[in-house]
Amino acid sequence: MSGWLKLNFPGASYVGPGAVEALGPAAADLGRRALLITGRRALREAGITDRLTDLLAEAGVESVLFEEVPPEPELATVDDARSRLRAERCDLVVAVGGGSAMDAGKLTAALAQESAPTGEFHAGGEITRPGLPHIAVATTSGTGAEVTRNGVITDPDSGLKKSIRGDGVMPTVSITDAELTLSCPPEVTAASGMDALVQAIESFFSVHTVRTTRALSLAAVRSVAPKLPVAFEDGRDHEARAALAEGSYMAGLALGSARLGAVHGLAHPVGLCTGLPHGVVCAALLPPVLERNLQVAPERYEELREAMGGDPLQMLRNLLDELDLPHTLGRYPAPEWERRILDYALNSGSSRANPVAVDGGFGRGVLRAVTRRS
């Protein structure tokens, strides 16, 4: 475990029910013309897009809409948003939604002054020019992307889904308001909530963790684990929604500094292989990964037991049943996909943060635990 760690937090965070009201004044401090980046339909249908543009207008900030982020954004998504940003002479980005929209918006802002296409940075190029100020507004409780310095994006040619990282990717301001999550359907609540719980647990076991991040991780576990089934059953339960939103926020702060683990090292390629939502994949992968990690970190497992109020492995398996989430992810990958999954996992920064070394045997063992051969 590390002895010290650089903590990566946004410049300012507004957290709690009603926090979205801070959007206008915060934006007005940063710019006058905002590119508002969202997904394609859900926010507009829920009335959230109009509410945000009204808040910006009341503060004297013009809005240019970019409602074109798909559930799995690709390099072209960010390139298109960067082109719109320049054409409309925007001086601020407001990224609103789940992880996909926020990641696309964060990268648009971070790469605003760069001339190279997004693909060059996805391939490892360094961001050298300062980006634009940006605000990230979460409308789901799961990714914690409003408080992290990376954006996940897919290269369709290679099929590679990975992060572009940099200090400029960290939002200038984050907003976490549970009221914006009330319209999330049960299946989104379940998948995103499990993503938050997985991130809290993985950052807690990370080799980079320090006392501060461990405290955030455990607080996130205590907040999310008991309230996720409640929000799944009744999406209008404000107390449960607030617990999930703040738990996701705390997990994001923890992972943004301490990193994650083998679940996320495997989840991106497994998601591409299966076509299942990221949170669903992470939820199924967590028990077999945690079972292996507890062998080398039993004291952490006992702390997790105390935080969850019972045996973590059994409680997680029960939680999958309560949320109608699968324990397995279909057939075992074909040889070509197995190689791609293992190659990605063995070279992933998340895997390197796992307390047990992630090698081919580890990866195959986890894959066999969540798939079937026939």
C-alpha positions, -999 to 999 in steps of 0.1 A, spaced: 0 0 0 12 35 -7 24 58 20 12 91 3 -11 101 -25 -19 132 -45 -56 138 -40 -75 150 -71 -107 170 -64 -127 195 -85 -122 232 -79 -156 234 -62 -184 210 -56 -221 217 -49 -237 186 -33 -272 179 -20 -309 183 -30 -313 216 -48 -276 220 -56 -285 225 -93 -296 260 -84 -259 269 -81 -254 262 -119 -262 297 -131 -240 317 -107 -212 291 -111 -213 293 -149 -215 331 -149 -182 332 -130 -165 311 -157 -179 323 -190 -207 338 -210 -215 313 -237 -218 276 -228 -218 245 -249 -243 223 -230 -235 187 -237 -261 160 -230 -273 126 -242 -299 123 -270 -333 121 -254 -337 113 -217 -329 147 -202 -350 167 -226 -379 143 -221 -376 146 -183 -376 184 -186 -341 187 -172 -326 203 -203 -350 232 -203 -345 237 -166 -307 240 -170 -310 264 -200 -333 285 -179 -309 286 -150 -281 296 -173 -301 323 -190 -312 338 -156 -275 342 -148 -267 358 -182 -251 328 -198 -261 318 -233 -266 281 -241 -256 262 -273 -270 227 -272 -250 196 -282 -275 167 -275 -257 141 -294 -238 119 -269 -247 82 -273 -246 57 -245 -212 46 -256 -194 77 -269 -167 73 -295 -138 95 -306 -160 112 -333 -184 123 -306 -158 144 -289 -144 156 -322 -179 168 -333 -184 185 -299 -150 202 -302 -159 215 -337 -193 228 -324 -175 245 -295 -152 264 -319 -178 272 -345 -201 287 -318 -173 305 -300 -182 290 -267 -160 298 -237 -174 273 -213 -186 237 -213 -215 223 -192 -216 185 -193 -249 170 -180 -259 134 -176 -245 100 -167 -209 90 -172 -210 90 -210 -222 126 -214 -200 139 -186 -169 122 -200 -176 135 -235 -181 170 -221 -150 169 -199 -128 158 -229 -144 184 -251 -133 211 -226 -99 196 -219 -90 193 -256 -107 226 -267 -73 243 -275 -56 213 -290 -54 209 -328 -49 171 -330 -79 148 -332 -91 131 -301 -78 98 -313 -42 110 -308 -48 115 -271 -67 82 -269 -35 66 -283 -14 81 -255 -7 117 -266 -2 142 -239 -26 171 -234 -2 202 -234 -25 232 -239 -49 245 -213 -85 237 -219 -117 256 -211 -135 258 -177 -162 232 -174 -190 222 -151 -201 186 -147 -237 179 -136 -246 143 -126 -281 130 -134 -274 94 -124 -259 81 -92 -231 57 -103 -200 68 -122 -188 97 -100 -176 112 -133 -184 147 -121 -153 145 -98 -127 126 -118 -98 137 -140 -104 112 -168 -129 106 -196 -137 72 -210 -141 70 -247 -141 42 -274 -121 39 -306 -144 21 -329 -116 10 -352 -97 -9 -325 -127 -16 -303 -106 -2 -274 -125 16 -247 -102 35 -223 -95 68 -205 -79 100 -216 -65 115 -184 -51 149 -174 -55 177 -149 -75 196 -175 -101 168 -176 -111 175 -140 -142 196 -138 -138 232 -126 -171 228 -108 -192 197 -100 -229 195 -92 -244 165 -75 -282 169 -69 -303 139 -62 -334 157 -75 -320 153 -110 -320 115 -106 -357 111 -97 -366 102 -133 -341 74 -136 -359 41 -144 -353 11 -121 -329 -7 -145 -307 25 -147 -309 29 -109 -298 -6 -104 -269 -6 -129 -255 28 -120 -260 22 -82 -240 -10 -84 -213 8 -104 -210 33 -75 -208 5 -49 -182 -14 -70 -161 18 -72 -163 24 -35 -152 -12 -27 -125 -13 -54 -110 20 -43 -110 8 -7 -89 -23 -16 -67 -4 -40 -29 -6 -34 -28 33 -37 -54 39 -9 -47 62 20 -67 70 51 -86 98 34 -97 78 4 -105 48 26 -128 70 47 -145 82 16 -148 47 2 -164 33 34 -187 63 37 -199 56 1 -205 19 9 -226 29 40 -245 53 20 -252 32 -11 -256 -4 0 -287 -1 22 -305 25 0 -300 11 -34 -328 -15 -31 -351 12 -17 -345 35 -47 -348 6 -71 -383 -2 -57 -394 35 -53 -375 59 -75 -394 89 -59 -379 81 -25 -360 113 -19 -340 101 11 -328 70 -9 -320 91 -39 -299 115 -18 -280 87 -2 -272 72 -36 -261 106 -51 -238 115 -23 -225 79 -21 -216 80 -58 -200 114 -53 -178 101 -24 -169 70 -44 -159 92 -73 -136 113 -50 -120 81 -37 -114 64 -70 -102 97 -86 -72 95 -64 -68 59 -53 -78 42 -86 -99 11 -89 -91 -26 -94 -95 -58 -114 -133 -54 -118 -128 -23 -139 -97 -37 -156 -119 -65 -169 -152 -46 -172 -145 -25 -203 -135 -53 -226 -161 -77 -212 -187 -50 -218 -176 -47 -254 -178 -85 -257 -212 -89 -242 -229 -57 -251 -242 -54 -215 -243 -21 -196 -212 -12 -177 -228 -13 -143 -243 -47 -150 -209 -61 -159 -192 -46 -129 -219 -60 -106 -214 -95 -118 -176 -93 -117 -173 -79 -82 -180 -111 -61 -153 -133 -78 -128 -105 -77 -135 -97 -41 -133 -134 -32 -97 -134 -45 -88 -101 -30 -99 -110 5 -72 -137 6 -44 -110 7 -63 -82 25 -84 -100 52 -83 -69 74 -99 -48 48 -125 -74 42 -134 -72 80 -137 -34 78 -160 -38 48 -180 -64 67 -185 -38 95 -195 -11 70 -220 -33 53 -234 -50 84 -228 -85 73 -207 -108 51 -199 -87 20 -198 -115 -5 -232 -129 6 -247 -95 8 -235 -86 -27 -250 -118 -42 -283 -111 -24 -282 -75 -37 -279 -88 -73 -311 -108 -68 -329 -78 -52 -320 -56 -82 -328 -82 -108 -292 -82 -120 -275 -113 -134 -248 -132 -116 -234 -145 -149 -228 -128 -183 -236 -154 -209 -213 -177 -227 -175 -178 -221 -158 -155 -247 -145 -170 -279 -107 -174 -280 -101 -141 -298 -122 -122 -273 -106 -140 -244 -72 -128 -257 -85 -92 -261 -100 -92 -226 -69 -105 -209 -45 -83 -229 -66 -52 -219 -69 -63 -182 -32 -71 -178 -22 -37 -191 -49 -17 -173 -41 9 -147 -71 -3 -128 -57 -38 -127 -24 -25 -115 -41 -10 -85 -56 -44 -75 -42 -60 -43 -38 -93 -61 -16 -93 -92 -38 -96 -123 -23 -122 -146 -37 -146 -171 -48 -171 -145 -65 -144 -124 -84 -131 -154 -95 -166 -167 -106 -176 -132 -129 -145 -129 -142 -150 -165 -151 -186 -158 -169 -176 -126 -193 -153 -145 -198 -172 -177 -207 -206 -189 -188 -228 -214 -218 -242 -233 
